Amino acid sequence: MAKLRVAPFCISLDGYGAGPDQSMENPLGVGGERLHEWVLPTRAFRSKHGMGDDGETGPDNDVAERSDANIGATIMGRNMFGPVRGSWEDSDTWTGWWGDNPPFHHPVFVLTHHERAPIEMDGGTTFHFVTGGIHAAREQAIDAAGGLDVKLGGGVSTIRQYLQAGLVDELQLSIVPILLGSGERLLTDLGDQIQHYRRADITSSSAAAHVTLVRADG
């Protein structure tokens, strides 16, 4: 059966998945871009984003490669899709941060409270806007994935909602050795659900420690 995977999500040593004061200029919050510095030079990241086939190999690259393996659909929150708030009427030209050819190449389901028609992009990505909540998005994504797994993207609030509901089958965290001090914490207010996970794998480099957790009852 298809799994819902967080693969990976970056957090700081003090547990923040985004810095403070998220905005158009700082979509990850002040200092939040530092959470992703480990992946930028990897061969997998550079290839995925059309930056060439060169790049670093090693543990970080291995994690980046595995994160996209066997993925047939993605779920993300509206905040990850863009900085737009409220109705889409005044922002119907916004099609995400990624340009005309987003790096997904499969259906993407965006959680929102406001209806919007699907947007077909180059390269096989179609953004579908789901107003029925996290369970509806999961069901639609699993159907669209055609037997492959579903990747759960950010932001922090979206992942936390799925964790609280006990719907995440695999949680891969990339823990970056920085302190943000404030922002949006991931592993908080999860209740008893966090007790259902066990460590499946851990690997590290000088840039990040990568920990994979799976549901013990899965």
N, C-alpha and C positions, 0 to 999 in steps of 0.2 A: 504494500500500500504506500502511496505517496506520503512523504514526510514534509512537515513544515519546519524549515531550517533557518536559523539566524546564522549567517555564514559570510564573513565574520562581522561582529560589531565591536567597534573600538571604544575603550574606556580608559580614563586616566587612573593613576594609582589611588586617587581619592574617590573613584567611582563615577565620575561624570562622563556622559556620552556626548555632551555638548557644553560649550562654554556659556557665559552670561551674555545677555543683550544680543540675541540672534536677530539678524536684520538682512536686508538685501545685500549690504556690503559685507556682512559677516554671517552667512547662512548657518555656520556651525557655532556661532557665538564667538566672543573675543577669545582668541587662543585655541579655539576648537580645531582649526586646521592642522594643528600639531599632532592631533590624534592619528592622522592618516599619513604622516611622513614616512612611516616604515614601508608602505606599499608602493609609493610613487616610483621608486627606481627599479621595481621588480620587472622582470621580463613579461610576466603574465599581465600586469596592469598596463604596461606600455603597449603590448600587442592588442589588448582588448579595446584600448582607446585610440587605436590607429596611430600610435607614436613610433612604430617600427618594431622589429623583432629582436632588437638588442635589449639589454637590461640585465640586472643582477639575478643570479640564481641562488639557491640555498633555502633555508627554512622559511623565510618570509615569502619567497616565490612559490614554494610548495603549498603554503596556506592559501595564497591568492588563487592558485590553479584549482585547488580542491573546492574553493568557495563557489565556483561556477559549474562544477561537474554535476551532471545529471539534473540540471535545473530546467524546468519547462514553463515556469511562470513566476512572477514576482508580485508581492503585495507591499505597498508603501503607504505611509500617511501623507496627508495633504501637505504638511510642512516640508517633507522631503521632496515632493513634486515641485514646490515653489513657495514664494513668500506671500502669495495671494490670499486674502481673507474675504469672507462673505460670499455674495453671489458671484458667479463667473461672468456676469453680463458685462462688467467693466474691464474684464481681463481675459476675454475670449481669445486673444492672440497668444497668451502664454501657453507654451507647450513643453515646459520643463527646462532644466538647467543644461541639457545635454546637446542642444543643437538639432539639426534635421535628422541625424542618424544616431539615436541613443544607443548605448552599449549593451542593451538588454537582448534584443533580437528575439523576443517572445512576448506574449501578452503580459501587461502590467496592470494591476488593479489598485486604484488610488482611493483610499478612504476619504469621504467627504460628506458634508451635510447638504450639499447643493448639487442638483442634477446637472449633468453635462454630457453631451454626446461623445462617443468614443473618438479618439484622435489616432489616425493611422500615420505612422512615421516611416521614414526610410529604414531599410534593413530588417524589417519584420517585427518591429515594435509597434504595438497598439496599446494606447492608454485607455483603460475602462474606468469609469468613475462610479463608485459603489456607495450608495446612500443607506444601505440596509445594515451596516455595522460589520463588526469583525468576523462574525460567523458566516454571514453572506459572502463576504470577500473571500474567505477561506474556501467555501464550497465552490464558488465560481473559478477560483484559481486552480483548485485541484482538478476540476473538470477540464479546464483549458490546458493543463500541463500534460495531458495524455499519458498518464502513468509515470511521468517523471516527478521529481520533488518540486516543492514550492519554496522560493526564497523569501524570507521576511526581511524587508529593508527597514530603514528608520522611519520616523525618528524615534527618539527615546520613548515618548508616550505611546506610540503604536506598539513597540515591542513589549512594553510593560503591560499594556492591556491584554495582549495575547498570552503573556506569562501568567497574569492573574487569572485568566480563564482556563489555564492548563492545556493550551492548544499547541505549544511549542514542543516539537519532538527532539530537536537538537539545537543547542545553544553554543555557538563558538564565539568566545570573547578574545579579542586581542588587547592585552593590557599593556599600555604604553607608559614608560617610566617618566611621566611628567605629573605635575600637580596643577590643577586648574583653579582650585579654591572655591569656586561656585559655578553655578550653571544648572544643568538638568541631570539628575542622577538616574541611573538605570535600575539598580537592584535595591529598590525600596518599595515598601507597601505591597509586598508580594504575598503576604500571609503564609499559609502552609504550603503553597504550591512550590516554593523554592526547595522544599525538603524532598521533592520527588525526583531530583536530578543527581546523577553520579558522574564522576569524572571518567571520560572515555579516552582522552588523549591530552598530552601536553608537549609542546615544543617551544623553543625560544631562540632568539637571536639577541644581539646587542641592542636592537631597536624595539622589540616587543616580546612578550610572552603570550603564546597562543594556547588557550585552554578550551577543550571541547567537552561539553556536558550533554548527556543524553538522559531521557526519562528512564528511571529505574524500572518502571512498570511498562515500558514500551517494548 
